């Protein structure tokens, strides 16, 4: 199952990268997204997939 999830994430990142390039932008990695679960602060597992665009 992990193999397919990893492959899906890679495909999504490739697609987003192409879209960003078409808009003369680039992807910038984000540190993480904090969320509260039962009062605890945890990083969201999909945080690495959140694109942040900047103009180049």
Beta strands, then each sheet from edge to edge (+ up, - down):
strand 1: 25-27
strand 2: 34-37
strand 3: 40-43
strand 4: 53-55
sheet 1: 1+ 4-
sheet 2: 2+ 3-
end
